[in-house]
Amino acid sequence: MQLYTINTGQFKLDGGAMFGVVPKKLWSKTNAADENNLCKWALRCLLIEDGNRLILIDNGIGTKQDEKFLSHYFLNGTDSMEGSLNKAGFTLADVTDMFLTHLHFDHCGGSIQYNKNHTAFETVFKNATYWSNIEHWAWAVNPNPREKPSFLKENIFPILESGQLKHITHQPVLAFEANKELNVGGDYINTNQLGDNFSIMLTRGHTDAMMIPHIQYKGKTVVFMADLLPSVGHIPLPYVMGYDTRPLLTLTEKEKFLLRAADEEFILFMEHDSVNECCTVQRTEKGVRLKDTFKLNEYFGD
């Protein structure tokens, strides 16, 4: 097995929205804002080469949105999905599995592109199975008013129409209903659909049934953090995004996860941190806090 960091560029979002109720004086210590209160965020994906499978986790914003849409997010940088795959020695056609943590536009927008004639949409990864889960899919295709701007039809329905969509099979619904009143998140799913080294944690604070992949790699657990932990600046429990649909549940999920991450020395792969690619955490008197930051390939010597 081999892991590759796939950078697809950067974008900007309002710092206040990214940190919720936390004052700018505090969050700006780790995430500097520009004159418009915007912070830079990465669109970082993870590629897993495992035998004859090439599994890509998330795919950024993509290239098909119009200028008006993109003007709100200030895309920047020279990295691209195709360029980063090529740098790692692969092409778009080599990807066998496109795993989508959730269907917000900055995580799945690179799934779909216009055809050559610019008359219809088509999948970017022609030979890949696109993986979601039935709960999150149902949530995304019937969006609540708060999340509707993040669930773009052009990112979602063409996947279904392509025939390439499959859902991770699991049994979280009854377990979630049983724990609903306890406000417990972070159901762990054992699935062999993506190999023996790949497992999933379901979370429901940011959006319903977001999947957090755990990869067993060279004796360590590498966790793709998606929007459970957008950056190292979000490690303290109250630092929760204003975008989260259930912020108190996010707080509970973070606490539960971070304690385990500290105790089991997980490597946290950050999708949105524009500076820090990976980190570890540790228990302190103030709670779980940052331990070390590093690049994935430097840590493992790949």
N, C-alpha and C positions, 0 to 999 in steps of 0.2 A: 504494500500500500504506500501511496505517496500523496501528500497534500500540497496544494498550490494556492497562493493568494492571487485572486483575480480582481484587479482594480478597474473600475469602469468610469472613474471620474469623481467629481465632487459637486455638491450643490449647497445652497444656503437656505436656512430657515431661521425664523425669529427666535432669539435666545429665550425670551420669556415663555413662548409656547413650548419650547423644549424642556423647560425646567419648572413649569407650573407655578406653584405658590412660593418657590424659593426666590429671594430677592437677587437682583442682578449683582449687587455688591459681593454676594457669595459665589454664584455660579460663574461669574466672569473670571474668577481666579484660575479656573481650569479651561474655560471655553471663551476666549476673547471675542468680543462683538465688534462689528464695524460701526460706522457713523449712523447706520440705519437699524442698529440693534440686531443685525443678522450675524449668525455664526456659520463657519464652514463645517460641512459634514461630508464624510466619505460615503461612497457607494461601493463597498468592498464585499466581494463574494468569495466563496471557498470552493475549490475544485478537489474532488477526491478521485484518485486513480486507484481502483481496487480490482485487480485481475483484468477481466475484459469489460469492466464497467467504468464509465467516466461520469461521476455524479457531480452536478453543479448545484450549489445552494444559493438561491436568489440570483437576480440578474440586473438589478439597477433600474433606472428610469427608461432606458432605451432611447431610440432616435426618432420615433414616429410622431411625437406630440408637436403641435404647431407652435409658432413663435410666441403667441400670446400666452399659452400655457407655460412654456419654458421660461418666459420673462419673469414669472413669479418666483422662480427657484434658482435663477442665476447659476446655471450649470457652468462648471469651469474645470480646468485641468486638461491634460493631453491623453489621459488613459481612456481606453475603450474596451468593451467586452471582446471584440474580435482580436484587437491588438494584444491584449493580455493573454488570451488563449494561445495565440500564435507564439508569443514569447515563451510560453510554457511548453510549446511543441505540439499544440493541438489546433483543431479547427472547430467551427461551430457544428459541423456535421459529425464530429467525433463524440459529442456529448450523448450519452445513452439515457441519462436520467436527469430531468430538470426538477429539482425539489424546491417548492415554494413555501417558505415559512408562513407567509400570509399574503393576501392579495392587495395590499396597499400599493399604489402606483410606483413608489420608489423601491419596491422589492420585486415586482413582477413585470414592470413595464417593458423590460428587455425580452419578454417572452414572444412578443408579436411585432411584426414590421409590415410595411406596405409591400405589395408585390412590385415587380419591375415596372409595370404600367401605372402604378399608383392608383389602382382602381379598386383594390380589395386588400384585406388583411390576410397574412399568412404567418405561420409559426417560424420563429428564427431557428430553432433547433429541430431540424426536419426528422432526425432519427431518434429523438428522445421521447421517453415517456414523461409526461408532466404530472407531478405528484402534488395533490392537495389532500384535504380530508373533508368528509361529507358535511360535517358541522360547520366548518369555516366557509366552505363553498356556499352553503345555504345562507349563511350570514352575509356573504359578499354580494350575492345576486339579488338579495332583497334588503338593501342597505338601510340602516337608520339614517335620519337626516344629518346627524353629526358626522358620520363617516362617509356619507355619499360622495363628497368630493375626492375621497381617496380611492374609492372603488370605481374605476373607470371601465365602462362596458367594453371598450375596444381592447382592454388588457385581458379580459376574462372570457367573454363568450366565444371569441375565435379559438381559444384553447379547446373548449367543449366541442365546437363544430369541427375541429381538425380530427377528432377521434383519438387524440394522443393523451387524453386525460385519464388518470386513474386516481383512486383515493386510497390513502393509507387505511388499512383495516385495523380496528381496535375496538375496545369496549369502554370508552370513557363516559358515555352518557349517563348510565345508571350510577356509576361511581360519583360523577359530578353532582347529580341530583341528591345523592345521599349526603354529600358534604356541603351542599349549597348554603345551609344556614350557618355552617361553621366558617364560611368564607375561606375555604381551603383551596388553593390552586396548586399547579405543578404536578398533575397526574403523569407518572412515568409510563410510557408505552413500550413494550417489547415487540418489535416487528422484525421479521426476517426479509421483508420485501426489498430492502436496500442493503442486505448483507449482514453478517454476524457482528460486524464492528460498528454498526449504526443503530442508535436508539433515539427515542424522541421523548421530550417533556412537553406536555400541553399546558399552556397558560391562557388566562382569560381576562386579565386586567387591561392589557393594551387593546386587544380586539378578541373576539370569541375564537377559541381553539387555535391560537397561534402555536406553531410547532417549533420547538427549540432542539435542534439536533445535537446529539452527543456522539463523538467519534472516538473510538479506542485506537490510539496511534502510538506505537513505540513505547508502550507501558504507561501512557498518560491518557487522560480524558480531555479532549479538545471540544469545547462547547461553543457553537455558533450562536451568538447572543441575540441576533435580530433586534427587536425593539423592547425586549425585557430589560436590556442594559445598553442603551445607545452609545455611551462613552464612559470612560473611567470617571468622568465628572458626575455620573449618575449613581455611583456606588453607595453613598449615604442614603439611607432609606427614604427620607422625605423628598429626595430629588427625583420626582416623578413627572413625566411629560404631561403637559396640558392636553395632548392629543388622546391620552388614554381614556377609554370608555368607563373603566371602573378603577379609578386611581387607588382607592383603599385596598382593592384586591391586588393590584400591582405591588403595592408596598408589602403585603403579606407574602406574595410569591417571591419577591426579591429577597426578603429576609430568610425565608425557608431555603431558597436556592443558594444564597451567598454563604450561609453557615456551612452547607455541605461543600461548596466550592473551596472554602478555606480549609476545612478538615481533610478533604480528599485531594487537595492541591490541583484542582482543575485548571486548565489553561483556557482563558476566556478570549475568544476571537471576536473582535469588535467590528461590526458591520459599518457603523456610522462615525466612529472616532476618527477625525481627520489627521490626528498626530500619532496616536498609539494603536498599533495593529492588534497586539495581544497583551494580556496582563494576567497576573495572579493576585489573589487577595489573602488577607490574614485577619484573624481575630485580634481586636485590641480592646482597651477599656472603653472606647467610644463606639464599639461595634465593629463590624467587618469593614476593613479599609484596604486601600491599594497596597500591594506589596512590591511587585516589579512590573515593568513594561518592557516589551521586546518585539521583534519581528518573528514570525512563525519559523521561517527557514533558518534564522540565526539560532533560535533555541534548539532546534533539532539537528542543525548542521547539514541541512539538505542542500 
